Amino acid sequence: MSTTPTPPSTAEDSPLLISTEGAVRVLTLNRPQALNAFTTGLLGQLRIALDEAAHDEAVRAVLITGAGRAFCAGQDLSDPHIKPEFDEHAGDVDPQRKPKAKDIGNLLDHYYIPLALRLRSMPVPTVCAVNGVAAGAGANFALGCDLVLAGQSASFIQAFSKIGLVPDCGGTWLLTRLVGRARAMQLALLGDKLPAADAQAWGLIARCVADAELQSEAMATAQKLAKMPTRALVQTRQALDASMDLEFEDALKLEAKLQSQLGYAHDYLEGAAAFLSKRAPVFKDR
């Protein structure tokens, strides 16, 4: 299996559309005919696009969404890297023929793990606008973003159990931290659809908004984050994630360490000076 991602394109027929609005990089999954299901090509392009945004000093927030009526239906099971293959010596009419096994873990190692790690370590805040269904790895990719907004008609489905698999793309780590063990087990074991309004009530996502307002609300959120002290926002993410595995005293020490670093940074000095001068701050750190 090749592990070299394909460079993303801005062509309308590209599986990933990339644009920039001010300091916000917008990534749009663009396989609407397949409900934006992941292929190895799309996964590779996403990783490249996130890498480029991470290294572009002009980018201060990333917004991810999907084209058409879905955000992402998860892994495309027709992708050659995962589609079951049948024994060539068994006839097509043989009801007992069985597919050859494929190492799905290899797909995760080379595509999903690098993508999930890249998303979680972005040096800028990330916003996801979930338009329509987010299923399987598509749901967990969305949940890996810092803030998740969903349209009222959107839904989240941990579809893995229905095909004999476990949640991946970070799902086992994310779900318990977002909604607790009992609800995480309900989502993962039953694989039932969770409407966006319930996802907000459960704490799975930040906000459920009217479908017609989703993209504008998500962009406004990303633009707001882009004007804030980026480094402090990212270290807030890191501290909150780390706190789940720290004793209280260790969390206090981590806070002190981060405050010590940020206290010397431009954005703290600018923020404090702007507050005292009663003017709008201009943050530059990243």
N, C-alpha and C positions, 0 to 999 in steps of 0.2 A: 504493500500500500504506500503510495506516495504521501509524504508529509509536508510537501511544499505548497502552501496556500496559493490560490490564484489571485492576482492583484484585482481589487475591486474596480468597478467601472461606473460611470455616471450615465451610461446608455440606458434608455428607457426599458430595454429588454434584459438588462442585467438583473440577476437575482438579488442584488443589493444596491439601492440607490443612496447616494451620498450628497448632502448639500450642507451649506453653512448659513446660518442666520445670525449676524452679529458675532458673538463669541460662543454660539451654540452650534455644535456639529450634530447634524441630523442623519441618522441611519435608518433606512426604511427597508424592511424585508419585502422583497418584490417577486414573490411567486404566487400571486393571488389565485391562479388556476389550481394550485395544490394547497391552498390555505396556508401558504408561506411555510410549508413543511421544510425541515432542514435536509439538505444534501451535504455531502462532504465539500462540494464547491462553495456553497453558501456559508458553511461553517468557517472555511478557510478565509473567505472574503471578510467575514465579520471580524475575525481575529486581526487581519491586516488593518482594517479600518479603525479598530480600537487602538491598535499600536500607533497608527498615524496620528490619531487624535491625542493620544497620550504624549506624543513627542512634539506636537504643534503648540508652541507657546501662546498662540492666539486663541486657542480653544480653552474655554473655562467651564464648559458643561457639555454633556452629551445627552441627546434625546433619541430614544429608540422606539420605533413603532412598526406597524405592518400595513401593507397596501391591501385594499379590498375589504372583504367582510370578516377577516380573521387576523389575529396577531401571528400565531404560529401553532400548527397542529402537531408539533413535535417532529420526531425523525421520520423522514420519508421512507417507508418500508420498501419502496420500489427502487431505492438507491442500490446500485450494484454492490456496494460495500456491505450491505446488510440484508438484501433480499435473499430469502432461502433458495437454494439450488437443489433440484431433485436428481436422484440417481439416473444417470443417462442410460443405464441398462434396464430401467423399469419402464414399462409402457405407460403412455399417457392415460390409458383407461384403467390402470391398476389402482384400485382404491386404497391399497395397503402401502403404496410407495411413500417413502419418508424423505424429507429434505435433508441434505447434508448440513452438518453443524457449521456455524460460523462463529468466530471469536468476536463477539460484540464488544468485549473489553478492549480489544485492540482499537476499535473505533473510538471508544472513550479516551483511551490513552493518547491518541494522536490528534483528536479534534476537540472533544468536549471538555476534557480537563484543561488543556491550554486556554480554551476560550473562557471557561468559568473563572480560572485564575486571573486572566487578563482583565475581565470585567470587574472582579472584586478588588483588584489592586490599582484601578484607574486613579491617576493623580488629579482628577477632576470629578465632581459629583455627576451621577448618572440618573436619568429619569426615563421611565418606561411608560408609554401610552398604549394600553392594551385595548385594541379595537376588535371585539369579537372573541372567539375562543382562543384560549392559551392552554394547550394540552401537552402532557408529557414533558419532554425536555424544553418545549416552548414555554410552558408555565414556569419551570424552574429557572430558565434563563431570564425571564422577566423578573422573577422574584429576587434575582441576584443584583438587581439595580438598587440604588439608594432610595429612590422614591418611585412608587408604582401608582399610576392613575389608571382607572379603567372606565370604559363607557358602561352605561347602565345595562346594555344588552350583552356585555362581555361575560365570560365565565372561565373558570379555572378547573382543569381536570387532571388528576394524577392517574393517567391511563395505563400505567405500567403493569399493574396486577392483572389487567384483562388480557395481556399477551404473555404472562408468565415471567415478568421482569420486576426489578426493584426500581424505585425512583433514582434518577441519576441527574447529572448536570448540577450537582450540589443539593438536590432535593432533600436527602435524608438529614443534611446539616441545617438547611434553611427552615424546613417546615416546623421542626420542634421548637426552634428559637422564635419563630413568628407566632405560632398559635398554640404551643404547648403539646405535650405528648399525646393526650387523648384525641384532640382534633387532628393532629398529624396522622395518627393511626387510622382515624376514620377516613381521611382523605386518601391515604396511601393504600389501605387494604380494600376499601369498597370501590374506589375509583369513580365515585359519583361526581356529577357536575356541581360546582359551587358558583352560584350567581355572584356577580360583582358586588351587589349590595351586601350580601352575606359575607363576602371576602373582606369588605371594609369592617363590618361589625365584628368579625373574628380577629381583626388585626393583621390579616394576611397582606393587605394593601393599604396605602395611605388614604386614597380617596376614590369614591365612585361618583362619576359626574354624568350629566346628560350626554348621550351619544354625540349630539350636534356640537357640544362644547368641549369634547375631549381634546382634540388637537390644539385648540387655542388655549385651553387651561394648561395642558402639558407644556406648551411652548412658553407660556407666561411663567410657569414654575421654573423651567430651565433657564430662562432669561434672568429671573430673580436670583437664582443660584449663581449665575455667571457674574453677577455684580457683587457678590459677597466674597469674603476672604477665603479663597479656594483651599489654601493649605490647612487652615483651621477646620474647614468642613471635612476634608479628607481624613485628618487626624481624629476628628470626632467619630467618623465611621470606624476607624481602626480601634479606638478606645472602647466603643460600644461592643464591637465584635469580640474584643479580647476580654471584656468584663464577664462574659458568660462562663469563662473558665478560670476566673481569678477569685481569690479570697478578697474580702472587702478591703483589708489593709493593702494588699497588692494593687488593687484598683486605684486606691488613693495615691500610691507611689507612682503608678503609671500616669495619673493625672498631673502630678507634680513634675514629672519628667517632660511631658508634652508642653505644659505651661512654661517651663523653663526655656524650651526651644522656641516656642511661639513668642515669648516675651521679648526676644531679640529681633524678631522679624519686622519687616516694613509694615505689614498690615496691622499689627497691634499698635505700633507707634502712630500710624495714620488714623486708625480707628479711634484711639484715645484722643488724639489731637483734634479730630473732626468733632467728636462729642463735646469736648471742652469749648470749641469754637462755634458750636451750633451750626455746623455746615455738613453737607453730604460727603462721606468719605470716598476716596478713590483707591480701591484695593488693587494691588499688582502682584502679590505673591502667588506662586503656583507650585 
